[in-house]
């Protein structure tokens, strides 16, 4: 049971990682006018990714200073995910599986 919980947590962290990466790349493409949000498909993907990532970014944006157009909250969330995937899951597995 504990192993299944750890594997599920690892999968969820991996999915969150890729959602943040795709959202960051899409935001760059929109910012540089490579793709346009007037396209319904692009807009719906953008809104869906924004709704998925905003709850992760909101607490970090409250703490970090406003840097204008530069948003570092995705990078901070990715660093937190890396920490959770590496030492976090290792420590949790040693606690649960012993």
VMD Tcl script that builds the backbone (N, CA, C; Angstrom):
set m [mol new atoms 294]
animate dup $m
set s [atomselect $m all]
$s set {name element resname resid chain x y z} {
  {N N UNK 1 A 0.827 -1.201 0.000}
  {CA C UNK 1 A 0.000 0.000 0.000}
  {C C UNK 1 A 0.869 1.262 0.000}
  {N N UNK 2 A 1.915 1.247 0.823}
  {CA C UNK 2 A 2.788 2.419 0.900}
  {C C UNK 2 A 3.537 2.634 -0.402}
  {N N UNK 3 A 3.930 1.537 -1.033}
  {CA C UNK 3 A 4.644 1.654 -2.302}
  {C C UNK 3 A 3.750 2.252 -3.386}
  {N N UNK 4 A 2.490 1.846 -3.405}
  {CA C UNK 4 A 1.542 2.399 -4.376}
  {C C UNK 4 A 1.324 3.885 -4.130}
  {N N UNK 5 A 1.291 4.282 -2.868}
  {CA C UNK 5 A 1.135 5.700 -2.526}
  {C C UNK 5 A 2.336 6.509 -2.993}
  {N N UNK 6 A 3.532 5.969 -2.781}
  {CA C UNK 6 A 4.743 6.661 -3.222}
  {C C UNK 6 A 4.814 6.759 -4.748}
  {N N UNK 7 A 4.437 5.698 -5.437}
  {CA C UNK 7 A 4.454 5.725 -6.899}
  {C C UNK 7 A 3.424 6.704 -7.449}
  {N N UNK 8 A 2.259 6.778 -6.813}
  {CA C UNK 8 A 1.235 7.733 -7.234}
  {C C UNK 8 A 1.713 9.161 -7.020}
  {N N UNK 9 A 2.349 9.411 -5.884}
  {CA C UNK 9 A 2.891 10.742 -5.608}
  {C C UNK 9 A 3.978 11.113 -6.609}
  {N N UNK 10 A 4.825 10.162 -6.964}
  {CA C UNK 10 A 5.877 10.420 -7.943}
  {C C UNK 10 A 5.278 10.744 -9.311}
  {N N UNK 11 A 4.233 10.022 -9.691}
  {CA C UNK 11 A 3.567 10.284 -10.976}
  {C C UNK 11 A 2.923 11.666 -10.971}
  {N N UNK 12 A 2.258 12.019 -9.877}
  {CA C UNK 12 A 1.616 13.341 -9.789}
  {C C UNK 12 A 2.641 14.470 -9.853}
  {N N UNK 13 A 3.782 14.287 -9.195}
  {CA C UNK 13 A 4.831 15.302 -9.265}
  {C C UNK 13 A 5.389 15.419 -10.679}
  {N N UNK 14 A 5.526 14.291 -11.364}
  {CA C UNK 14 A 6.012 14.308 -12.746}
  {C C UNK 14 A 5.014 14.999 -13.672}
  {N N UNK 15 A 3.735 14.734 -13.494}
  {CA C UNK 15 A 2.696 15.395 -14.304}
  {C C UNK 15 A 2.702 16.904 -14.039}
  {N N UNK 16 A 2.815 17.288 -12.776}
  {CA C UNK 16 A 2.866 18.721 -12.433}
  {C C UNK 16 A 4.078 19.381 -13.079}
  {N N UNK 17 A 5.211 18.680 -13.078}
  {CA C UNK 17 A 6.425 19.192 -13.723}
  {C C UNK 17 A 6.157 19.511 -15.191}
  {N N UNK 18 A 5.567 18.574 -15.916}
  {CA C UNK 18 A 5.339 18.770 -17.347}
  {C C UNK 18 A 4.277 19.820 -17.621}
  {N N UNK 19 A 3.271 19.913 -16.776}
  {CA C UNK 19 A 2.258 20.957 -16.950}
  {C C UNK 19 A 2.896 22.334 -16.818}
  {N N UNK 20 A 3.791 22.499 -15.851}
  {CA C UNK 20 A 4.463 23.792 -15.656}
  {C C UNK 20 A 5.380 24.097 -16.829}
  {N N UNK 21 A 6.094 23.110 -17.328}
  {CA C UNK 21 A 6.991 23.322 -18.476}
  {C C UNK 21 A 6.184 23.738 -19.708}
  {N N UNK 22 A 5.097 23.030 -19.989}
  {CA C UNK 22 A 4.270 23.354 -21.155}
  {C C UNK 22 A 3.659 24.745 -21.002}
  {N N UNK 23 A 3.206 25.083 -19.802}
  {CA C UNK 23 A 2.619 26.408 -19.571}
  {C C UNK 23 A 3.652 27.514 -19.762}
  {N N UNK 24 A 4.882 27.279 -19.303}
  {CA C UNK 24 A 5.939 28.286 -19.472}
  {C C UNK 24 A 6.282 28.480 -20.945}
  {N N UNK 25 A 6.408 27.391 -21.696}
  {CA C UNK 25 A 6.712 27.492 -23.124}
  {C C UNK 25 A 5.572 28.176 -23.863}
  {N N UNK 26 A 4.344 27.831 -23.517}
  {CA C UNK 26 A 3.196 28.467 -24.159}
  {C C UNK 26 A 3.151 29.964 -23.845}
  {N N UNK 27 A 3.513 30.340 -22.624}
  {CA C UNK 27 A 3.510 31.768 -22.290}
  {C C UNK 27 A 4.572 32.524 -23.077}
  {N N UNK 28 A 5.725 31.891 -23.318}
  {CA C UNK 28 A 6.753 32.526 -24.144}
  {C C UNK 28 A 6.286 32.671 -25.586}
  {N N UNK 29 A 5.644 31.633 -26.111}
  {CA C UNK 29 A 5.148 31.701 -27.476}
  {C C UNK 29 A 4.080 32.772 -27.641}
  {N N UNK 30 A 3.248 32.938 -26.632}
  {CA C UNK 30 A 2.234 33.992 -26.674}
  {C C UNK 30 A 2.887 35.357 -26.541}
  {N N UNK 31 A 3.864 35.492 -25.644}
  {CA C UNK 31 A 4.534 36.781 -25.423}
  {C C UNK 31 A 5.275 37.258 -26.661}
  {N N UNK 32 A 5.873 36.337 -27.412}
  {CA C UNK 32 A 6.616 36.712 -28.609}
  {C C UNK 32 A 5.773 36.651 -29.874}
  {N N UNK 33 A 4.452 36.548 -29.710}
  {CA C UNK 33 A 3.499 36.559 -30.814}
  {C C UNK 33 A 3.733 35.450 -31.831}
  {N N UNK 34 A 4.235 34.314 -31.380}
  {CA C UNK 34 A 4.390 33.167 -32.265}
  {C C UNK 34 A 3.033 32.506 -32.473}
  {N N UNK 35 A 2.271 32.406 -31.389}
  {CA C UNK 35 A 0.898 31.920 -31.485}
  {C C UNK 35 A -0.013 32.982 -30.908}
  {N N UNK 36 A -1.257 32.941 -31.322}
  {CA C UNK 36 A -2.198 33.989 -30.976}
  {C C UNK 36 A -3.317 33.415 -30.117}
  {N N UNK 37 A -3.682 34.139 -29.061}
  {CA C UNK 37 A -4.752 33.669 -28.182}
  {C C UNK 37 A -6.141 33.912 -28.763}
  {N N UNK 38 A -6.222 34.503 -29.928}
  {CA C UNK 38 A -7.542 34.643 -30.545}
  {C C UNK 38 A -8.003 33.311 -31.150}
  {N N UNK 39 A -7.074 32.386 -31.319}
  {CA C UNK 39 A -7.414 31.032 -31.746}
  {C C UNK 39 A -8.096 30.318 -30.571}
  {N N UNK 40 A -9.253 29.711 -30.823}
  {CA C UNK 40 A -10.030 29.087 -29.754}
  {C C UNK 40 A -9.287 27.946 -29.073}
  {N N UNK 41 A -8.580 27.139 -29.823}
  {CA C UNK 41 A -7.856 26.010 -29.243}
  {C C UNK 41 A -6.723 26.499 -28.352}
  {N N UNK 42 A -5.963 27.468 -28.840}
  {CA C UNK 42 A -4.857 28.022 -28.057}
  {C C UNK 42 A -5.388 28.660 -26.787}
  {N N UNK 43 A -6.462 29.415 -26.898}
  {CA C UNK 43 A -7.035 30.087 -25.737}
  {C C UNK 43 A -7.545 29.078 -24.712}
  {N N UNK 44 A -8.194 28.008 -25.171}
  {CA C UNK 44 A -8.711 27.022 -24.226}
  {C C UNK 44 A -7.574 26.267 -23.537}
  {N N UNK 45 A -6.508 25.955 -24.269}
  {CA C UNK 45 A -5.347 25.312 -23.643}
  {C C UNK 45 A -4.701 26.252 -22.642}
  {N N UNK 46 A -4.572 27.514 -23.006}
  {CA C UNK 46 A -3.957 28.504 -22.117}
  {C C UNK 46 A -4.769 28.671 -20.835}
  {N N UNK 47 A -6.086 28.769 -20.966}
  {CA C UNK 47 A -6.947 28.934 -19.786}
  {C C UNK 47 A -6.880 27.691 -18.905}
  {N N UNK 48 A -6.885 26.511 -19.508}
  {CA C UNK 48 A -6.814 25.274 -18.722}
  {C C UNK 48 A -5.484 25.169 -17.971}
  {N N UNK 49 A -4.387 25.461 -18.649}
  {CA C UNK 49 A -3.085 25.410 -17.980}
  {C C UNK 49 A -2.969 26.477 -16.899}
  {N N UNK 50 A -3.540 27.649 -17.144}
  {CA C UNK 50 A -3.510 28.710 -16.148}
  {C C UNK 50 A -4.300 28.318 -14.903}
  {N N UNK 51 A -5.441 27.680 -15.100}
  {CA C UNK 51 A -6.243 27.240 -13.955}
  {C C UNK 51 A -5.562 26.121 -13.180}
  {N N UNK 52 A -4.778 25.306 -13.861}
  {CA C UNK 52 A -4.056 24.241 -13.172}
  {C C UNK 52 A -2.848 24.756 -12.389}
  {N N UNK 53 A -2.163 25.745 -12.929}
  {CA C UNK 53 A -0.920 26.212 -12.304}
  {C C UNK 53 A -1.100 27.378 -11.345}
  {N N UNK 54 A -2.133 28.145 -11.498}
  {CA C UNK 54 A -2.313 29.328 -10.650}
  {C C UNK 54 A -2.362 28.998 -9.153}
  {N N UNK 55 A -3.046 27.922 -8.720}
  {CA C UNK 55 A -3.010 27.615 -7.277}
  {C C UNK 55 A -1.609 27.273 -6.765}
  {N N UNK 56 A -0.734 26.796 -7.630}
  {CA C UNK 56 A 0.643 26.529 -7.223}
  {C C UNK 56 A 1.465 27.808 -7.150}
  {N N UNK 57 A 1.195 28.730 -8.054}
  {CA C UNK 57 A 1.972 29.963 -8.126}
  {C C UNK 57 A 1.541 31.012 -7.098}
  {N N UNK 58 A 0.270 31.039 -6.760}
  {CA C UNK 58 A -0.278 32.108 -5.927}
  {C C UNK 58 A 0.461 32.292 -4.598}
  {N N UNK 59 A 0.708 31.230 -3.815}
  {CA C UNK 59 A 1.420 31.451 -2.542}
  {C C UNK 59 A 2.845 31.951 -2.740}
  {N N UNK 60 A 3.483 31.524 -3.813}
  {CA C UNK 60 A 4.861 31.960 -4.073}
  {C C UNK 60 A 4.879 33.411 -4.518}
  {N N UNK 61 A 3.895 33.818 -5.302}
  {CA C UNK 61 A 3.829 35.213 -5.753}
  {C C UNK 61 A 3.567 36.168 -4.603}
  {N N UNK 62 A 2.905 35.695 -3.548}
  {CA C UNK 62 A 2.691 36.538 -2.363}
  {C C UNK 62 A 3.992 36.810 -1.628}
  {N N UNK 63 A 4.899 35.828 -1.643}
  {CA C UNK 63 A 6.157 35.949 -0.903}
  {C C UNK 63 A 7.218 36.697 -1.707}
  {N N UNK 64 A 7.332 36.365 -2.995}
  {CA C UNK 64 A 8.390 36.936 -3.828}
  {C C UNK 64 A 8.089 38.388 -4.203}
  {N N UNK 65 A 9.136 39.188 -4.347}
  {CA C UNK 65 A 8.915 40.568 -4.786}
  {C C UNK 65 A 8.469 40.615 -6.240}
  {N N UNK 66 A 7.731 41.664 -6.570}
  {CA C UNK 66 A 7.250 41.839 -7.940}
  {C C UNK 66 A 8.405 42.312 -8.815}
  {N N UNK 67 A 8.728 41.537 -9.841}
  {CA C UNK 67 A 9.821 41.878 -10.742}
  {C C UNK 67 A 9.314 42.355 -12.095}
  {N N UNK 68 A 8.086 42.824 -12.126}
  {CA C UNK 68 A 7.507 43.325 -13.366}
  {C C UNK 68 A 7.114 42.181 -14.286}
  {N N UNK 69 A 7.646 42.193 -15.500}
  {CA C UNK 69 A 7.279 41.188 -16.486}
  {C C UNK 69 A 7.957 39.838 -16.233}
  {N N UNK 70 A 8.967 39.822 -15.376}
  {CA C UNK 70 A 9.691 38.591 -15.081}
  {C C UNK 70 A 9.013 37.852 -13.933}
  {N N UNK 71 A 8.456 36.693 -14.222}
  {CA C UNK 71 A 7.761 35.884 -13.220}
  {C C UNK 71 A 8.606 34.655 -12.908}
  {N N UNK 72 A 9.144 34.611 -11.700}
  {CA C UNK 72 A 10.002 33.505 -11.311}
  {C C UNK 72 A 9.270 32.408 -10.547}
  {N N UNK 73 A 7.969 32.577 -10.349}
  {CA C UNK 73 A 7.232 31.574 -9.575}
  {C C UNK 73 A 7.218 30.188 -10.229}
  {N N UNK 74 A 7.150 30.050 -11.567}
  {CA C UNK 74 A 7.248 28.692 -12.128}
  {C C UNK 74 A 8.586 28.019 -11.808}
  {N N UNK 75 A 9.671 28.788 -11.827}
  {CA C UNK 75 A 10.976 28.224 -11.513}
  {C C UNK 75 A 11.044 27.772 -10.054}
  {N N UNK 76 A 10.458 28.549 -9.163}
  {CA C UNK 76 A 10.443 28.176 -7.751}
  {C C UNK 76 A 9.628 26.899 -7.547}
  {N N UNK 77 A 8.484 26.800 -8.210}
  {CA C UNK 77 A 7.662 25.588 -8.098}
  {C C UNK 77 A 8.412 24.387 -8.666}
  {N N UNK 78 A 9.129 24.557 -9.758}
  {CA C UNK 78 A 9.912 23.455 -10.317}
  {C C UNK 78 A 11.018 23.016 -9.368}
  {N N UNK 79 A 11.652 23.954 -8.698}
  {CA C UNK 79 A 12.684 23.614 -7.712}
  {C C UNK 79 A 12.075 22.851 -6.548}
  {N N UNK 80 A 10.898 23.269 -6.104}
  {CA C UNK 80 A 10.208 22.552 -5.024}
  {C C UNK 80 A 9.860 21.136 -5.466}
  {N N UNK 81 A 9.417 20.977 -6.705}
  {CA C UNK 81 A 9.089 19.645 -7.218}
  {C C UNK 81 A 10.346 18.778 -7.274}
  {N N UNK 82 A 11.471 19.349 -7.690}
  {CA C UNK 82 A 12.728 18.592 -7.725}
  {C C UNK 82 A 13.101 18.119 -6.330}
  {N N UNK 83 A 12.951 19.000 -5.346}
  {CA C UNK 83 A 13.265 18.627 -3.964}
  {C C UNK 83 A 12.325 17.527 -3.482}
  {N N UNK 84 A 11.051 17.657 -3.820}
  {CA C UNK 84 A 10.092 16.632 -3.400}
  {C C UNK 84 A 10.345 15.300 -4.097}
  {N N UNK 85 A 10.749 15.337 -5.357}
  {CA C UNK 85 A 10.997 14.101 -6.090}
  {C C UNK 85 A 12.255 13.395 -5.597}
  {N N UNK 86 A 13.265 14.127 -5.256}
  {CA C UNK 86 A 14.526 13.512 -4.842}
  {C C UNK 86 A 14.548 13.169 -3.365}
  {N N UNK 87 A 15.039 14.091 -2.557}
  {CA C UNK 87 A 15.162 13.802 -1.123}
  {C C UNK 87 A 13.815 13.615 -0.422}
  {N N UNK 88 A 12.796 14.294 -0.899}
  {CA C UNK 88 A 11.483 14.188 -0.256}
  {C C UNK 88 A 10.891 12.798 -0.365}
  {N N UNK 89 A 10.884 12.242 -1.580}
  {CA C UNK 89 A 10.346 10.891 -1.768}
  {C C UNK 89 A 11.242 9.833 -1.135}
  {N N UNK 90 A 12.552 10.069 -1.129}
  {CA C UNK 90 A 13.457 9.117 -0.485}
  {C C UNK 90 A 13.211 9.058 1.008}
  {N N UNK 91 A 13.071 10.202 1.646}
  {CA C UNK 91 A 12.802 10.229 3.088}
  {C C UNK 91 A 11.427 9.644 3.401}
  {N N UNK 92 A 10.457 9.972 2.584}
  {CA C UNK 92 A 9.108 9.434 2.806}
  {C C UNK 92 A 9.067 7.924 2.610}
  {N N UNK 93 A 9.809 7.434 1.626}
  {CA C UNK 93 A 9.828 5.981 1.404}
  {C C UNK 93 A 10.529 5.268 2.546}
  {N N UNK 94 A 11.585 5.865 3.084}
  {CA C UNK 94 A 12.252 5.220 4.210}
  {C C UNK 94 A 11.365 5.211 5.449}
  {N N UNK 95 A 10.523 6.227 5.595}
  {CA C UNK 95 A 9.598 6.241 6.736}
  {C C UNK 95 A 8.462 5.255 6.565}
  {N N UNK 96 A 7.908 5.175 5.367}
  {CA C UNK 96 A 6.751 4.333 5.144}
  {C C UNK 96 A 7.091 2.856 4.971}
  {N N UNK 97 A 8.243 2.565 4.393}
  {CA C UNK 97 A 8.561 1.181 4.082}
  {C C UNK 97 A 9.366 0.471 5.170}
  {N N UNK 98 A 9.700 1.155 6.242}
  {CA C UNK 98 A 10.423 0.489 7.322}
  {C C UNK 98 A 9.508 0.011 8.413}
}
mol reanalyze $m
mol bondsrecalc $m
mol representation Tube
mol addrep $m
